Amino acid sequence: MSQDFVRQMPDRSSDLARPMGFWQRVHIDPLMLILLLMLTAFGLAVLYSAAGQSAGTMMRQGRFLIIAYIGMLVVAQLDVERIKRLAPLAYLVGIALLIAVPLVGVGAKGAQRWLSLGGFRFQPSEVMKLVVPMAVAWYFAGRALPPRVEHIIASLIMIAVPTLLIARQPDLGTSILIAASGLFALFLAGIGWRFIFGAAGLLVISAYPMWQLVLHDYQKTRILTLLNPESDKLGAGWNIIQSKTAIGSGGWDGKGWLNGTQSQLDFLPESHTDFIIAVLAEEWGLQGVIALLLIYLAIIIRGLWIGMNAQHSFGRLLAGSITLTFFVYVFVNMGMVSGLLPVVGVPLPLVSQGGTSLVTLLAGFGLLMAISTEKRMMEQ
């Protein structure tokens, strides 16, 4: 399937004579834009309730959304070939910023993940969610596919360096997303299943050494809590227990917007960030969750369609990896909130509160729009 994805080269000969429409001239994918506007508007309504009906929080999120949408439109205007040329430089700059984090970074909540420049604080790790798949797509775009063993090893090193730097901050959730974004580009390049099964086997073998030597105590606690949250009801298991209670109490119809007891009475920690889907489930019920999932599904399908119809291998790999990484965002967040995965601090994309995350995610969709509306030129 991955080989079919990257090898697909649609016949665009008829498009060469077709005049560009308005949306292509302004480099906007209208269907994707509508879906994103629906998702972020829905997210603002849920966030207002999750943040304790704080107008200030919603207004701050709204300002970040305006900035993020402007950034998306700016990124969409970039020429895909220019994006490709900038990919290796962006990767080197990103690695330099990650190295700077433990040296001159800003710490908060026991982790050092931020840099402060001119009074503006940002997470370099967020930027790497785009830079890593860009770099891997650039690396494979100039080579014959499916990739040879030495090229697979080189790409794995490119992925491993930022992943390990971020994991040491520590930020396990973001490091997982960074690794996934690069591995998706590698998978779509046509890597053989024997490598995939081999990697899975190595992961199983390395599980015990990682538990003993790599994972921090709080990360081990999260995994143990996943298996038995009732073992520490008032401590490590509190978040998951309250989250499950909120989700289960919503039923089909929910308790009504602004009427959730777990969130409004502050039983649910991090209700405006990592656990915001529990607020949605409690107040809007299963029907609200299904509506949100349908929007996410439509965005993912549209992103994959853009990737499969891209003009060049670079665009196909980049669009596919960005879209599949977005899927991992949704899957991991909902999995950890429902108690199916350990809590790793991954927000619900474009719904949870967060400035840098919003800007990065919508910049990624700007890249998708640039790929979707690029001039219909056959690959040389």
N, C-alpha and C positions, 0 to 999 in steps of 0.2 A: 504493500500500500504506500509506504513512504517513497519507494522508487517511482511509482506512478505519479505521486504528487509532484516530485521535483522534476521529473522528465516531461511532464505535460507541457506542451507548447501549442496553445490554441492557434488556429489559423486566423490571423488578423489582416489578411490581404484585403478583405472587403472594408475593414475599418479605415484603411489608409486613405480611401477616397471619401469617407464619410466626414462631414463637417463636425467639429466639436460642439457639443451642447453647452448650455450655460453652466451646469454643475461641473463639467470637466474643465471648463475654462477657469473656474474659481477653485478647482482642485478640492471639491467636496463630494463625498459619497452621501447622497441625501438620505438613503435608507438607514445607514449607520448613524448619521447625525440625529435622525428622529428617534432611533432606539436609545441613543445615549442621553438625549434630552429627557425622554420618558424615565429612564433609570435614575438620573440625577434629581429630577423633580420628585419622584417617589422617595428617593433617599433623603431629601430635605424634610419631607413630611415625617418620615420615621425618626430622623435625627432630632427634630424638634421635641418629640415626645421622649426619646431616649435620653436626651440631655436635661430632663426635668423641666420641659417647656421653657427652655432658655432662648429668648429671642436673640440674645447676643451671640450664642453659639451658632445658631442657624445663620445669622447675618455674616459671621466670620467665615462659615463654610461657603456661603453664597459668594463672598468676595474671592475666596480661593477658586471657586468654580469659574467665575468670570475670567480670572487670570489663566486658569487651566484651559478653558475653551479658546481664549485668544492664542495661547501657546500652541494648541492643537491646530488652529487655522494657519499659524505661521509655519509650523513644521510641515503641514500639508503642501505648502507652496514649494518645498525643496525638491530639487531634481533628484530622482532616485539614483542616478549615476554619481551625483555629488555626495549623497548620503553614503554610498558605497566607498567612495574615496576617503571620506572622513572617518570611517569605522575604525581603522587601526589606530589613528591618532586619538580618537575618543577613548579607545580601550586603554591606551598608555596613560592618558590623563586620569582616567578613572582609577587605575591601579595606584597612581601617585597619590590621589586623594585618599584612598583607603589606607595607604601606608601612613599618611599624615594624621589619620584619626587617632591612633594610640599615642602619637607624639604631641599633638597640639589640639586634640579634639576636646569636645565638651561632653561631660558625663551627666547622666540622669538616671534615677532608678537602678543604680548598680551597674549600669552599662555605659560605655563610651562609644557613641555611634555618630555624633554630630560634629560638624565643623561650623565655626562662626566667622563669617566674612562681612565686614562692614555693618555689623549689627544684625545680619541675616543669618539664621541658623538653618542648616539643611543636612540631610543624610546622604552622603555619597553612595551608600549602598542602594538607595532607591534608583539613582541614575543608572547603576549597573544592570538593573533589570532590563533596560533597553540596550545598553552598550554591549553586553555579553552576546546576545543573539545577533546583533549587528556584526560583531567581530567574527563570530563563527560563520555566519552567512557569507561575509566577505572572503574568509579563508577558503571556503569550498566553492565559491562562485568562479574562481579562476582555475579550478582543477576538474579533472574528469570524475564523473560520478557513475556508480557508487564509489565512495572513497577507498583508498588503499589503506593498509594497516598503519603505515607511518603517518598518514594524514589524520587518521582517527586518534592516534596517540598524541599528536601535536594539538589537536582540537581539545582533547581531554585535559591537557595541561593548561590551555587557555581558559577552560572552564574552572579548573581546580584552584588556580591562583586566587581569583577574587572570592570564590566560595569559602576557602579556608581563612582568608583575611577577614571576611565578614563573620564567620563562625567564631572567631577569636574575640569579637567585640564585647560580649557574645550576643549574637542575634541569629538563633537557629532558624526561625521562620523565614527570614529574608534570605539566608544562605541557601535554604531549600529551594526557594523560588529562583534564585540566581542560577543554581545548578540545573534546575528544570528548564529554564529558558535556553540555556546552551545545549542541553541534551536533546531538546526537541529539535533544534536546528540540525544537530548531528543525526538524529533519527530520520528526519525528513530528507536528509542528503542521500539516504539509501543504505544505511548501515545494515549489515546482515544480521539475521536473527541469532546466529551463533555467538556474535559479540554481545547481544542483549542478554541471552541466557547466561553467558559467561560472567557478565557484569553482575547479574542477579546472584549467581553463585558466590562470587567474591564478596558481595554485600552480606550474604548470610554468614559466610565464614568469618568476616571481620566484625560481626555484631558484638561478640563478647569483648574483644580487645577495645572496641570503641566505647563500650559501656564502662570498662575499667579505666581507660586512659584518656578518653576524649570528652565524654559528657560531664557537665558540671552537676553538682549535687541537686540544684533546683530542676535541672532537666530530667534527672533520674526520678525525682519526686513526681514530676508531671506524668511520666510514663507509668509509674506505679499507681498513681491516682486514677489514671485511665482504667486500669484493670479493676480497681476497687475504690471508688470515690468515697464510699461509706466508712473507710478505715480512718479518715480524718475529716469528719463532717464539718467541723468549725474551722479547719485550716485549709490544707491543700485541696480538699474535695469540695469546698464551699462553692466555688464558681460553677463547676459542672452540675452539682446538685440543684442550685438555683436556676441555672440555665434550662435543665430538663424540666423543672417544675413550671417555669414560664412557658416553655414550648407546649407541654402537655395540657396546661390549663386553658390554652387558647381555643382548643377544639377546632371546629370547622369555621365558625363565624368570627371568633375572637371576642374579646371583651369590649372592643370599641377603642377608637383612637383616643389617646391620652388617659385611658382607663385601666391600663395594666398595673396590677398590684405589685408584682415583683420589681418592675422598673421604677414606678412612681414612688414606691416606699423604700427605694434604695437597697433592696435585698440583692439585686443583680449587679455585681461589680462590672466595671468597664462596659456599661450598657451602651455607651455612645461610640465605642470603638470596636473591640474584638467581638463582643457579645450582642451586637445590635440586632442580629437576626432573631434572637430570642425575644426581643421587644416586639419585633414585627409579628412573630408567631403568636405571642400572647394577645396583642391588641387587634390584629387583622385576621388571625386564625390561619388554618391551612390554606384557605383560598387566597389569602394575601401572599403566602410563601410561594404558592403555585404561580401566581401572577408574576412575582419577581423572577422565579426560575424561568418562566417563558420568555421574559425579556432577555435574561442572560443567554438562554439558548439561541434566541434569534441573533444576538450579537455575535455569538461564537460561530454560528452557521454562516453569517455574512462575512466574518473575518476569514474563515476557511475558503469561502467562495472567492474572495479577493485574492488569496494566496494561490489558488489553483488557476486563476485566470491572469496572473501577473505575467509580464512580458519577458522577464529574465529570471535565471535561477536565483540570483541574489534576492529579488523581490519575493519569490515564492518561499524561499527558506525563511526570510525575515518575517513575512506576514503570517506564515504558518506557526512559527515559534512564538510570536507575540500572542496570537490567538489562543494557542494551547496553554501558554503560561497564564493567561487570563482565566482560562478554565480551571487551572490548578489553584489560583487564588480563591475562586468560588468554592471549589471542592474541599480544600483544606479548611477554610473558615467554617463552612457548614458542618464538616466532619468533626472539628474540635468542639464546636458549640453544642452539638448533639451527643457528644460523648463517644464518638466512633474513632477519633484521633486524639493524640495528646495536644494539649494547649501549647501552641508555638508562637502565639502573638501575630497572627496574620489577620489583617482587617478585611471586612467585606468590601470588595472593590466598588468604588464610586457611591457607596452608601455610608460607610463608617466615616467618622470625623478624621481629618488629616489633610494637611496642606501639600506636603511634598509628594505624598502618595497620589493625590488627585492630579497634580501637575504631571507626574511621571506617566500615570496611566493614560491620560488624555493625549500626552505627547506621543505615546505608542499608537493610539488610534489616528493621530495625525500622520504617522508613518504609513499606516494602512491606507489612509486616504491618498497619500502621495503615490503609493503603489497602484491603487485602484484607478487613479485618473491620469497616470503617466501617459505620455504620447504613445500612440500605437506604432511602435517601431519594432521591427523584427530583430531578434538578438543576432549579433554579428557572429 
